[in-house]
Amino acid sequence: MRLPLTAHTRRPWRIHEFAPDFRTEDVWAFRTPGAGPGELAVMLAAMRAGGGFARQSPANRFLFAVRWKLGALLGWDRPEAGLGNRVRSLRERLPRELSETVDPTAPSRLPFTPVYQLQDEYVAELANGTVHTLMHLGWVPTGNGEHQLRMTVLVKPNGLLGRCYLMLIAPFRYLIVYPALTRQWEQAWRDHRTAVQRDGRAAGGA
């Protein structure tokens, strides 16, 4: 579900300290019924178990295949256009205690590099010839004693090319990419809850 940008900007996230020059582009909510405080790490594990971007819908896989093909043809994804070359990693702005919360070299199913992880925040980044993007995942109380996952995309376009690129892909994000991601990540949480309940019944019957 799409949320107003203020759903992110008005919350006291640590990311505000380190990315004031990034624009808040999208805020999206994911239902995680039964989720409690401190379970963001559980949700991240469930998302990884659910296959990450590797198990996207056929429409999403087609869109990403087209994007990677264009990137290869136009040179958007060359190493010199990425992190540490065209742009500096956000990790360079972090205090030591935050930078040590993740291993940026750890294998990931997401096409992002981890930046930091806290009890209620996870940030990863991606850079290419069009944009430097941050994916912020927040764990937010819903007011009924539960928590939900929220994803915020923050961007720093690479000049006119980047601004035009973001405008071009906006309809695809809202109509195809985010709805498919919602189905996948919400299913990952339901699968996790089902496994927990099954294990609890098995332990109770032992």
C-alpha positions, 0 to 999 in steps of 0.5 A, a space after each residue: 500500500 502506498 503511503 504519503 512521503 510524510 509517513 517516512 519523513 516525520 519519523 525519527 529514523 537515523 537515516 535522516 542524519 546521513 542522507 539529507 541530500 537524498 530525495 524521498 521518492 516512495 513510501 510503501 507499507 507491507 502487512 505483517 499480521 502478528 508482528 511484534 517489536 524487534 522482529 525486523 531481523 525476523 522479517 528480513 530473514 523471511 524475505 531472504 528465505 522467500 527468494 528476494 528479487 529472484 522470485 519476482 512475478 513474470 512481469 517483474 522479471 521481464 521489466 528487470 531483464 529489459 532494464 539490465 539489457 538497457 543498462 548494458 547497452 548504454 553503460 549505466 551499470 559499468 563498475 565505474 558508474 557504481 559505488 566507490 567510483 561515480 559516488 561514494 558509499 553512504 557507509 562512509 558517512 556513518 559512525 563506526 558503531 553503525 557501519 559495523 552492524 552489517 557486512 557489506 560483502 555478505 551474499 545477498 539475494 537483493 541487488 543492493 549493498 547493506 549499509 546498516 541494520 538496527 532493531 527497527 531500521 535496515 538500509 541498503 544502497 545501489 548506484 549506477 549511471 542514472 541514480 544513487 538509491 537507498 532502500 530504507 526498511 522500517 519496522 513501525 508500530 500500527 497502533 494495535 500492538 502489532 508492527 508492519 514493514 515499511 519500505 522507503 526509496 530515497 534517491 539522488 538522480 544523476 543529473 538530467 538523465 537520472 531525473 528523466 529515468 525516474 519519471 519514465 519508470 514511475 508508472 511501472 513501479 506503482 502498477 507492477 513492481 511494488 504490488 508484486 513485491 507486496 505480494 511476495 514479501 507479505 507471503 514471506 511473512 505468512 510463511 514464517 508465521 505458519 512455520 512458527 505455529 507448526 513448530 509450536 504445535 510440534 513442540 507441544 505434542 512432543 
